[in-house]
Amino acid sequence: MKLLNMFEKLQVIYLAGGCFWGVEAFISRLKGVNQTEVGYANGMDLAPTYEKVCTGKTGHAETVKVTYNPKIISLEELLERYFSIVDPYSKNRQGPDVGTQYRTGIYWQEECQRDIVLKFLKEKQRQSSKRIVIEARAISSFYPAEAYHQKYLERNPQGYCHVDLNSLNDEEFDHLTKEEYEITQLAMTEPPYSGKYDNFFEDGVYVDVVDGEVLFSSEDKFDSGCGWPAFSKAINDDAITKNRDFSYGTTRIEVRSAKSNSHLGHLFHDGPGGSPRYCINSAALRFIPKDEYLKKLNNDENQK
């Protein structure tokens, strides 16, 4: 039941804004966005492909399915960031891409999102003398795009993109290395056996590399042989969240830091005797030796 409650914290909205490569790359970098998937939405064809959608005859829009944590980023904030990367006055065109498949659209999944979306667009229209042509309606269908379209710009950083990705403000992540940023913010995975904490068993705690929140203890770390640090449990249930992850054609349980929303790794149940195995990227963690951590706790207590 607790796992189900964690899933219920997340919400889904669908955003269309031209070529879905750039929209996905931008939205996926926002703090509070847990997962993105590109696909074809609200069309007539029951088996759309990229080639068919490109004809403009299927009625589909290139769209990004956005799973987000409303406790970290509200729908209004998400829509504001989306609005900043589209031309809301251009119908069936974004950048050099022309066709009904490149129309702008906000498609809600829950009825409770409807009023928020319509109120947002009404306020934007009030502020402008030009007519906003962003389509706003409930999602009626969504078909995931082919695998090579998913996370396209992560795999092809020099690929075509009509969105200015430099407009993102990542100052809060300046202290992260490139690998730490890609893993915690873009949900990438370090190669097996490459992480500094894979074969590391000193006494201490492991904290979130983004904000320093304590996540795991060395007392719960074990050698699973999987190539990544493995823990039997988190330091406490409130330190992490668990989300369904449908990437790469599989269903897994993604593990994130509750406070910073950093991607950490995945939870499996193939530990000793079928016990939990929290498979965590080393680059998502920072180790604090036991003596240093106890000293910090004492200092914090004395300052109260």
C-alpha positions as CSV (number, residue, x, y, z in Angstrom):
1,M,0.0,0.0,0.0
2,K,2.8,2.4,0.8
3,L,4.4,1.8,-2.6
4,L,1.0,2.6,-4.3
5,N,0.8,5.8,-2.3
6,M,4.2,6.8,-3.6
7,F,3.1,6.3,-7.1
8,E,0.0,8.4,-6.5
9,K,2.1,11.4,-5.8
10,L,3.1,11.6,-9.4
11,Q,1.0,13.2,-12.2
12,V,1.1,13.1,-16.0
13,I,0.6,15.8,-18.6
14,Y,1.1,15.7,-22.3
15,L,2.9,18.6,-24.1
16,A,3.2,19.1,-27.8
17,G,5.5,21.9,-29.1
18,G,6.9,21.0,-32.5
19,C,9.7,18.4,-32.9
20,F,9.5,16.3,-29.8
21,W,13.3,15.8,-29.6
22,G,13.9,19.3,-28.3
23,V,10.8,19.6,-26.2
24,E,11.7,16.3,-24.4
25,A,15.3,17.4,-23.9
26,F,14.2,20.7,-22.3
27,I,11.3,19.3,-20.1
28,S,13.4,16.3,-18.9
29,R,15.9,18.7,-17.4
30,L,13.4,20.4,-15.1
31,K,13.6,19.7,-11.4
32,G,10.5,17.7,-10.4
33,V,10.1,15.9,-13.8
34,N,10.6,12.2,-13.1
35,Q,10.2,10.7,-16.6
36,T,9.6,11.7,-20.2
37,E,8.5,9.7,-23.2
38,V,8.0,11.0,-26.8
39,G,5.1,9.7,-28.9
40,Y,2.1,10.5,-31.1
41,A,-1.0,11.9,-29.5
42,N,-4.7,12.6,-30.3
43,G,-4.7,11.2,-33.8
44,M,-6.9,8.9,-35.9
45,D,-4.5,6.1,-36.9
46,L,-4.4,3.2,-34.4
47,A,-0.9,2.2,-35.3
48,P,1.0,5.4,-36.0
49,T,4.6,5.3,-37.1
50,Y,7.0,8.2,-37.6
51,E,6.7,7.9,-41.4
52,K,2.9,8.0,-41.3
53,V,2.7,10.8,-38.9
54,C,5.1,12.9,-41.0
55,T,2.6,12.8,-43.8
56,G,0.3,15.0,-41.7
57,K,-2.6,12.8,-42.5
58,T,-2.9,10.8,-39.2
59,G,-4.0,13.8,-37.1
60,H,-1.3,13.0,-34.5
61,A,0.8,15.6,-32.8
62,E,4.5,14.9,-31.8
63,T,4.0,15.0,-28.1
64,V,6.0,14.5,-24.8
65,K,4.4,12.5,-22.0
66,V,5.6,14.1,-18.8
67,T,5.5,12.4,-15.5
68,Y,6.2,14.9,-12.7
69,N,6.1,15.3,-9.0
70,P,3.6,18.2,-8.2
71,K,5.2,18.6,-4.7
72,I,8.4,19.7,-6.5
73,I,7.1,21.4,-9.6
74,S,3.5,22.5,-9.9
75,L,1.5,22.1,-13.1
76,E,1.5,25.9,-13.4
77,E,5.3,26.0,-13.2
78,L,5.6,23.3,-15.7
79,L,3.3,25.1,-18.1
80,E,5.2,28.3,-17.7
81,R,8.5,26.6,-18.7
82,Y,6.7,24.9,-21.6
83,F,5.3,28.3,-22.7
84,S,8.8,29.7,-22.8
85,I,10.0,27.3,-25.5
86,V,7.1,27.4,-28.0
87,D,5.6,30.1,-30.3
88,P,2.1,30.1,-29.0
89,Y,0.8,32.2,-31.9
90,S,2.0,29.9,-34.7
91,K,-0.5,27.3,-35.9
92,N,0.9,24.0,-37.1
93,R,4.4,25.3,-37.1
94,Q,7.3,25.5,-34.7
95,G,10.7,26.7,-35.9
96,P,11.3,25.4,-39.4
97,D,8.9,22.4,-38.9
98,V,5.6,22.8,-40.6
99,G,2.5,20.5,-40.5
100,T,-0.3,19.5,-38.2
101,Q,2.0,17.0,-36.4
102,Y,4.0,20.0,-35.2
103,R,1.1,21.9,-33.6
104,T,1.3,23.1,-30.0
105,G,-1.0,21.4,-27.5
106,I,-1.5,20.8,-23.8
107,Y,-3.4,17.5,-23.2
108,W,-4.5,16.7,-19.6
109,Q,-4.9,13.2,-18.2
110,E,-6.8,14.1,-15.0
111,E,-10.0,16.2,-15.0
112,C,-8.5,18.2,-12.1
113,Q,-5.8,19.4,-14.5
114,R,-8.3,20.9,-16.9
115,D,-9.2,24.0,-14.9
116,I,-5.5,24.7,-14.3
117,V,-4.6,24.5,-18.0
118,L,-7.5,26.6,-19.2
119,K,-6.9,29.2,-16.5
120,F,-3.2,29.4,-17.5
121,L,-4.0,29.9,-21.1
122,K,-6.7,32.4,-20.4
123,E,-4.3,34.5,-18.4
124,K,-1.6,34.3,-21.1
125,Q,-4.2,35.4,-23.7
126,R,-5.2,38.3,-21.5
127,Q,-1.6,39.5,-21.5
128,S,-1.3,39.3,-25.3
129,S,-3.0,41.1,-28.3
130,K,-2.2,38.1,-30.5
131,R,-4.3,35.0,-30.6
132,I,-2.9,32.0,-28.8
133,V,-3.5,28.8,-30.8
134,I,-2.3,26.2,-28.4
135,E,-4.7,23.3,-28.4
136,A,-6.1,22.4,-25.0
137,R,-8.0,19.2,-24.5
138,A,-8.0,15.9,-22.7
139,I,-5.6,13.2,-24.0
140,S,-7.6,10.7,-26.1
141,S,-4.7,8.5,-27.3
142,F,-0.9,8.4,-27.0
143,Y,1.4,5.9,-28.8
144,P,5.0,5.8,-27.8
145,A,7.4,6.7,-30.7
146,E,10.0,4.4,-32.0
147,A,12.9,3.6,-29.7
148,Y,15.4,5.7,-31.6
149,H,13.4,8.8,-30.9
150,Q,13.5,8.3,-27.1
151,K,16.1,10.6,-25.4
152,Y,17.3,11.3,-28.9
153,L,19.4,14.4,-28.0
154,E,21.1,12.6,-25.1
155,R,22.4,10.1,-27.5
156,N,22.9,12.6,-30.3
157,P,23.9,15.9,-28.6
158,Q,24.7,17.5,-32.0
159,G,21.3,16.5,-33.4
160,Y,18.7,18.9,-34.7
161,C,16.9,20.9,-32.0
162,H,14.6,23.9,-32.5
163,V,14.6,24.6,-28.7
164,D,17.2,26.8,-26.9
165,L,18.4,24.4,-24.3
166,N,20.8,27.0,-23.0
167,S,17.8,28.9,-21.5
168,L,17.7,26.4,-18.7
169,N,19.0,27.7,-15.4
170,D,21.1,24.9,-13.8
171,E,23.0,27.1,-11.3
172,E,21.9,24.8,-8.5
173,F,23.8,21.9,-10.1
174,D,27.1,23.8,-10.8
175,H,28.8,21.7,-8.1
176,L,28.1,18.5,-10.0
177,T,30.4,16.8,-12.5
178,K,29.1,16.0,-15.9
179,E,28.5,12.4,-15.0
180,E,26.8,13.3,-11.7
181,Y,24.5,15.7,-13.5
182,E,23.6,13.2,-16.3
183,I,22.8,10.5,-13.8
184,T,20.9,12.5,-11.2
185,Q,19.1,14.9,-13.5
186,L,18.8,13.0,-16.8
187,A,18.3,9.5,-15.3
188,M,21.3,8.0,-17.1
189,T,23.3,5.0,-15.8
190,E,27.0,4.6,-15.2
191,P,28.7,1.6,-16.7
192,P,28.8,-1.5,-14.4
193,Y,31.9,-1.9,-12.2
194,S,33.0,1.7,-13.0
195,G,31.6,3.5,-9.9
196,K,33.8,4.4,-7.0
197,Y,31.5,2.8,-4.5
198,D,30.9,-0.6,-6.2
199,N,33.6,-2.5,-4.3
200,F,33.7,-0.2,-1.3
201,F,32.7,-1.2,2.2
202,E,34.0,1.4,4.7
203,D,31.8,2.3,7.7
204,G,29.7,5.5,7.2
205,V,26.7,6.9,5.3
206,Y,25.9,7.7,1.7
207,V,24.3,11.1,1.0
208,D,22.6,12.6,-2.0
209,V,25.4,14.2,-4.2
210,V,22.9,17.0,-5.0
211,D,21.8,18.2,-1.6
212,G,23.7,16.1,1.0
213,E,20.6,14.3,2.3
214,V,21.4,11.0,4.0
215,L,20.1,8.1,2.0
216,F,21.9,4.9,2.8
217,S,24.1,3.3,5.5
218,S,27.1,1.1,5.1
219,E,25.4,-1.3,7.5
220,D,22.9,-2.1,4.8
221,K,25.4,-2.3,1.9
222,F,26.3,-5.8,0.5
223,D,28.3,-7.2,-2.4
224,S,25.7,-8.3,-5.0
225,G,28.1,-8.7,-7.8
226,C,25.9,-6.7,-10.1
227,G,28.5,-3.9,-10.8
228,W,26.7,-1.2,-8.8
229,P,26.5,-0.4,-5.1
230,A,23.7,-2.5,-3.6
231,F,21.8,-1.8,-0.4
232,S,19.1,-3.9,1.4
233,K,17.2,-0.8,2.4
234,A,17.3,3.0,2.6
235,I,18.3,4.9,5.8
236,N,14.5,5.4,6.3
237,D,11.4,5.2,4.1
238,D,11.0,9.0,3.9
239,A,14.5,9.4,2.3
240,I,13.5,8.0,-1.1
241,T,10.5,7.7,-3.5
242,K,9.7,4.8,-5.8
243,N,8.3,5.3,-9.3
244,R,7.2,3.0,-12.1
245,D,9.8,3.2,-14.9
246,F,8.7,1.9,-18.3
247,S,11.9,2.9,-20.2
248,Y,13.6,0.6,-22.6
249,G,10.5,-1.6,-23.0
250,T,10.6,-2.9,-19.4
251,T,8.8,-2.2,-16.2
252,R,11.1,-1.4,-13.3
253,I,10.9,0.5,-10.0
254,E,13.0,3.7,-10.2
255,V,14.5,5.0,-6.9
256,R,14.8,8.8,-6.4
257,S,15.8,11.0,-3.5
258,A,12.7,12.4,-1.9
259,K,14.0,15.9,-1.3
260,S,16.0,16.7,-4.4
261,N,14.2,14.4,-6.7
262,S,17.5,13.1,-7.9
263,H,17.5,9.8,-9.9
264,L,19.5,7.2,-7.9
265,G,18.9,3.9,-9.5
266,H,16.4,1.0,-9.3
267,L,14.9,-1.4,-6.8
268,F,14.9,-5.1,-7.5
269,H,13.9,-8.1,-5.3
270,D,16.7,-10.5,-6.2
271,G,18.8,-10.0,-3.1
272,P,19.6,-12.9,-0.7
273,G,16.5,-14.9,-0.3
274,G,14.5,-12.7,-2.6
275,S,15.2,-9.6,-0.4
276,P,15.3,-6.1,-1.8
277,R,18.3,-4.8,-3.7
278,Y,18.6,-1.1,-4.1
279,C,20.9,-0.9,-7.2
280,I,22.3,2.7,-7.0
281,N,24.7,4.6,-9.2
282,S,27.9,5.6,-7.4
283,A,27.8,9.0,-9.1
284,A,24.5,9.8,-7.3
285,L,26.1,9.4,-3.9
286,R,28.7,10.9,-1.7
287,F,30.3,8.9,1.1
288,I,30.8,10.3,4.6
289,P,33.0,8.2,7.0
290,K,31.4,7.2,10.2
291,D,33.6,9.3,12.5
292,E,33.1,12.4,10.4
293,Y,29.3,11.8,10.3
294,L,29.1,11.3,14.1
295,K,31.1,14.5,14.7
296,K,28.7,16.4,12.5
297,L,25.7,15.0,14.4
298,N,27.3,16.1,17.7
299,N,28.0,19.6,16.4
300,D,24.5,19.9,15.1
301,E,23.1,18.8,18.5
302,N,25.3,21.2,20.4
303,Q,24.1,24.1,18.3
304,K,20.4,23.5,19.1
